[in-house]
Amino acid sequence: MVKQVKIILAFLKLIRFSNLIIIAMTQYFIRWYILKPLLTVSGFRVQLGITQFAMLVLSTVSIASAGYIINDYFDRKTDLINRPGRVIVGRLINRRYAMFFHILFTIIGLIAGTYVAYSIERLSLSVIFLFASGILWLYSTTYKRQILVGNIVISVLVGIVPLMVLLFEFPLLVRKYHFYALAAGVNFDVLIVWVCAYAGFAFLVNLIREIIKDMEDFEGDYVFGRKTIPIVWGMKVSKWLVALLTGITVIPIFYLLMFHLTDRISFIYIVLLIIMPLFLIAFGVFWAGSKNQYHTLSQMIKLVMFTGLLYCPVANYILSH
């Protein structure tokens, strides 16, 4: 019984269950706390059915699970150096079983995603799921060994998560409200701006985290000849790159606070829970020198991504009042 519990916990850790919850929350929050209130203001409603949307989330989560598994499958030797106590594949879960679950989750993701695309009469959108699955495989086998390429690829995929909600909702909105929107002189640009802002934030913050994780994993990556930014360009350049990306992330946020999100609630929330932590991370990376310190910074940036997500219900409250 104890062994079975250990295996179950190891499996949940392998698929990054906590990350999957955040992925699902992201898509549900974007739908209910951003799209829905913005549409309601104009007299519109979300069009994607509850079952269709649940299948979209299932597809996204399943493909992400497959990606996490295949990443650990190919990273086993490196992880034995970087994080020996956290290696699962080949220790708690057999490598064959890991590959089986990778294939299973990929198939579930492709079927669920294709179903949603077909149900809204946009079968071409199913290519996104096939593309994501292929990119995650190539990331694990090739891209993550190339300087900056792997960091950008995985960050783009993170940014696509909130965009998926709009991509599948938009065709239905146009079909339903196109003529009414023209007559009323309104459009859906505000939806695009909000969702793209979240996607851009997710991309940049995850890119910062990827670089910090590479700094954390320097030892193992060096042994296996990986061309990460800290190895090729050095730790000093990596730290300045983190600072630069932090600035690129913060400047647009300041612009939004000054000209668009001008309410007091948004100002207090964003300054205290997003901007200040980002500055602390940018300064902290210059003082960090050990694996544990880089790991702490990596967890902090993950927390910033979560507080950014939690701004969705705050925005919903502001929009509703």
N, C-alpha and C positions, 0 to 999 in steps of 0.2 A: 504493500500500500504506500509506504514512504517513498519507494523507488518510483512508483507511478506518478505520485504527486511531483517529485523532482523532475520527471520527464515532461509533465504537463507545463510546469513552470519554466523549464528550459525552452520548450516549444514557444510559449508566449513571449519569452525573451528573444528568441530567434527571429520571430516575425515582428518584433518591436511593437508589442500590443499597445503600449501607451502612445506611441507615435501614430498608430492606426486610429486610435480614438481621436487624436487631434486632427487627423486628416478628415475623418467623418464630421467632426464638429465644425471644421472650417467650411465644408460644403453646406452643411445645414445652417450655419450662422449666416453665410453669404445669402442663402435663399430667404430665410425667415426674417433676418434682422437688417438686411441691406436692400435686396431686390423688392421684397414684399412691401415695406413701408414707402419706398420711393415710387413704386407703381401705384400704390393706394392714393398717394397725393394727387396723381393725375387721373384717378378714376379707373385704373387698370387693375388686373389681377394676374398672379403667376399662372402660367398655363400648363407647365409640366405636371402630370399627375403624381400623386403621392407614391404609388407603386413604381412608376417610371423613375422618379427621383431616387427612391430607395435602391433601385437596381443600378443607377448611375453611381451612387456612393459605394455600393457593393463592388462594382467593377473597379473603381479607383482604389479601394482598400485592398482588394484581392491582388491587383497588379503590383501595388506597393509591397505587399507581403512577399510575393514571388521575388521581387527585387531585393528585399532584405535577405532572403534565404540564399539566393545565388551569390550575393555579395560576400556573405560569411563562408559560403562553400569554397569560393576561390581565394578568400583572404585567410584561410586557416593557418598557413605557415607564418604569415606576417603577424597575425593576431597572437600567435604563441609567444612572440617577442614583445609586442606592444601591450597586450592585455591578456596574459596567460590565464588568469583566473576567470576570464569571461568567455573563453572558447567553448562553443557548444557543439558545432559540427565535428564529428569524429570522436567526440568525448562522451557527451550525453545523448546525442542523436546521431545515428548511423548516417554516413555520407549518402548512401543509396536512398534512405528515407528522406533526407533533405532534398535530394534531386527530385524525388517523387512528388513531394509537397510543392516544390517550385513549379513543376509542370501542372499540377492540379490547380493551384491558385491562378496560374496564367490562363488556363483554359476557362476557369470560372469567370475571370475578369473579362476575357474576350467575348464569351457568350453573353454575359450580362450587359456589357457595353454595346455589343451588336444589336441586342434586343431593344435597347433604348433608342439607338440610332434608327433602327427599322420602324419602331413604333411611332416616331415623329416624322417619318418619311424623309429622313436625312441619312441614308445608309452610308454616305461618304464619310460621315463623322466617325464611323467605326474604325477608320484608319488610325485615328488618334490612339486608340487602345493598342493596336498592333504596333504602332510606332513606339509607344512608351515601353512596351514589353521588350522590343528589340533593342532599344537604347539602353535599358537597364542591364540587359545581358552584355552588350558591348562595353558599358561602363565598368562592369565587374571584371571583364576579361582584358580590356584594352585601354579605354579612355582614362581610367583612374591612374594609370601608369604614365600618362602623358601630362606634362606641365600645364596647369591651368585648365586644360580641356575637360578633365573629369569634374573639376570644381564647378565649371560653368554648366556642364550638361546636367548634373544633378540639381543645381540651383534652378535651372530652367524648368525642370520637371516639378520642383516644389512650387514654382510660380504658376504653373499650369493648373494646379489643384483648385484654386478659387475660380480661375477662368473657365473651367469645365462647366460650372453652374450656369454661367451666362451663355456659353457656346450652345448649350442644349435648350436653353430657355428662349434665346433671342429669335430663332426661326418661328417659333410658335407665337411669340408676341407680334412679330411683323405680320404673320398670316391672319391673326385675329383682329389686330387693331390698326393695321396700316392706313386704311381710308379714314377711319375716325381720327387718327393722330394727325393726318394731313389737314383734315377739316378744322380741327381744334388748334392747329399750329403748334403742336408739341412733338417731341421726339424722344428717343431712348438714349440720347447721348449721356445723360447723367448716370445711367446704369453703367455704361462703358467706363466712364471716368472713375467711379467708385471702385468697381471690380478691378480695373487695371491698376489703380493705386495700391490695392491690397496685393495684387500679383507682383507688382514691382517691389513693394516692401518685403514680401516673402522671398523673392529672388535675391535681393541685396543682403538681407540679414542672414540668409542661409549661406550665401557666398562667403561672408565674413566667418561664419561658423566652420565652413569647410577648410578655410585657410588655417584657422586656429587648431582644428583637429589634425591637420597635416603637421603642425608644429608639435602637437602632442605625440604624434606617431613617428616622429623623426627617426628614432633608432631603428625600428623594424623596417621602415621604408628604405632607409639607407642600406641596410644589410641585403635587401632583395633588389637593390638597384632601381628603385622607383624614382621617377623624375618629378618630384613634387616641388612646389615653390620654395619651401625652406631648404631643400637639398640643393637645388640648382641655383637659386638666387641668394640663398642665405637667410638666416633668421632675422637679421636687421632689416632687410628689404621686406620680408614677410610682415614684420611688425608695422612698418610704415604703410604697407599696402592695406593692412587692417584699419589703420587710422584714416587713410584716404577714403576707403569704402564707407567707413562710418560717417565721414563728412558728406559724402555723396548721398547717403541715406537720410541724414538729419536735415540737410538744407531744404529739400522739398517739403519735409514735414513742417519746418518753420514757416515756409511759404503758405502752406495750407492753414496753419494756425493764424497767420496774420490776415489772410484775405478770404478764407472760406469757413474754416471751423472756428468761428470767432466767439462761440459761447464759452462761458467760464468752466463748465464741466469738462469740455474737451481739452481746454488749455491745461487744467490741473492734472487730468488723467494722463495726457500724452507727455507732458513735461516730466512728471514724477515717475511714470511707469515705463516710458519708452525712451525719451531723449536722455535723461540722466543716467539710466543703466547703460545705454550705448556709449556715453562718454566715459563712464567708469571702466567699461570693457576696453575701450580704445587706449585709455591711460594704463590700465592694468596689464595689457599685453607687453608694454615696455618694461614692466617690473618682473614679469613672470620669467622663470628660468628652469622650472622643473615640470615633469610630466603631470604631476598632481595639480599644479597651478594652471597649466593650460587646460586641463580637464575641467577645472572649476570655471574658467572663463567660457569654455564650450557650453557648460550647463547654464551659465548666466545668459548667453545669447539665445539659447533655446527657450529660456523663461521669457525673454523679451518678445520672441515670436508668439508665445502664448498670450502675453498681455496685449500684444497687437491684435490678436484674434478676439480677445475679450472686449475690445473696443466696439465690436459689432453690436452687442446688446445695448451698450451705452449710446451708440449712434442711433439705434432704433428708438430709444427713449427720447432722444433729442428731436428726432424727426417726427415722432408721434405727438410731441408737446409743443 
